[in-house]
Amino acid sequence: MDASKMQSPTGKTMNYARFLTAVSAARKPSPIRILTELQQRSPPSLISLAGGSPNPDTFPFLSASIQVKNGPPVTFDETSMKRALQYSASNGIPELVKWMKDLQRSLHNTPNPQTDMCVTTGSQEGLCKVFEMLVNPGDNVLLDAPTYSGTLATLQPLGCNLVNVSSDEHGMIPEALKEVLSRWCPSEVHKPDSRAPRVLYTIPNGGNPTGASMSEQRKRDVYQLARQYDMLIIEDDPYYFLQFDKPWAPTFLSMDVDGRVIRTDSFSKILSSGLRLGFVTGPKPLVDRVVLHIQASTMHTSSFTQLMVSQLLHNWGEQGFLQHIEGVIEFYRKQRDAMISSADKWLKDVAEWHAPKAGMFLWIKLKGIADTQQLIQEKALEKEVLLVPGGVFMIDSSEPCPYVRAAFSLSTPEQMDEAFRRLSLLIKEAQS
């Protein structure tokens, strides 16, 4: 079968060529990258004069031992250090990719056996490369606004039309999506001149900035509409492991019988944001395109970072990893509860909000204030309170927005309480 096509377990053939931008379709494998990766998989008896890898004997680093909170230290002797400091495969260190694939199968039980994965330098790199693979100037891209400002920063320069689908505290509203899609006829989406959307983007858990989380039924309704209009779903899920209530709702990936979901995951919120480790999971023909872009840009995510995390995960095993997650969830649950408690104490008469079920953000609507930009960026800063005005998360940031985003990740409960006390005074002053 054509590499740009894939048959799903339901018998549906997905034609991915129609989704690719001209730039992405034109990407070719790097001959040097292929030789480098071939050399690393070959037996020691192979004599290679092909690769341009530097000689690790010239590197100044010999070994390392990294202490871990729960588990044995992560260690690099001279041999493993040489590997950690050398070029590696563009799709990721094999043992890390395998561990993560096993975890994905365990957590999501994806029905599509042709799903693949690659490592990215944080999920932001993955998102950026996925958008550049799929979005042409003039395309209509669906997303729930407000949305992550980094997504807007990636999409807006691509010259596409960002189409807002209404959402609430439970995420994207399927009825609103159906209404937006009714502008196009499902039978005409494959025509060359069709302007029907081909891409839908959403953050399904603990959305940044709203904290919204989608229910299983909403996801199933959205997925069925994606099937009807032959769209791809970009499931950006960096807060998947920060869901406060069990059981966790099934993911779009777990529902993907066709091969139309591209999922991005991140270790930033649960292991370290500075390590810059993320993952793209999706149909192999599309993951392969992302890898070709990696070959031509970053070449690969840090080998040292990947091997360090891989060793940690193998030491922990899946159960150890999930135990670590439980500890992280418990921390953020207490932080959320503390922020909600302070909001109830200081803001109940001047603002409204919904308690998030995941993530690290509280989305607050200020009463009687049409736009929070000046209040937050000038007056609140003068009172030494730093929040984010809601306008930066809107498709059109120039429109008035009565919301602010408060993060409960770093501040102590005492600091949150004092911040909301100061904010309350500012709001009352602005209302008067």
BELCOR-V151611 format. One record per run of one state. SS is the DSSP state (H for helix, E for strand, C for the rest). FROM is the first residue (numbers start at 1). TO is the last residue. Records with the same first field share a line. If there is no record, write none. Layout:
SS: FROM-TO ; FROM-TO
This chain:
C: 1-4 ; 8-12 ; 20-21 ; 26-30 ; 42-55 ; 59-63 ; 67-73 ; 77-77 ; 85-93 ; 109-114 ; 121-121 ; 135-139 ; 144-148 ; 157-160 ; 165-166 ; 169-170 ; 173-173 ; 182-185 ; 189-198 ; 203-215 ; 229-231 ; 237-239 ; 244-251 ; 256-260 ; 267-277 ; 297-302 ; 347-350 ; 354-357 ; 359-360 ; 367-372 ; 383-387 ; 394-402 ; 408-412 ; 432-432
E: 5-7 ; 13-15 ; 64-66 ; 74-76 ; 115-120 ; 140-143 ; 161-164 ; 167-168 ; 171-172 ; 199-202 ; 232-236 ; 243-243 ; 261-266 ; 278-283 ; 351-353 ; 358-358 ; 361-366 ; 388-389 ; 403-407
H: 16-19 ; 22-25 ; 31-41 ; 56-58 ; 78-84 ; 94-108 ; 122-134 ; 149-156 ; 174-181 ; 186-188 ; 216-228 ; 240-242 ; 252-255 ; 284-296 ; 303-346 ; 373-382 ; 390-393 ; 413-431
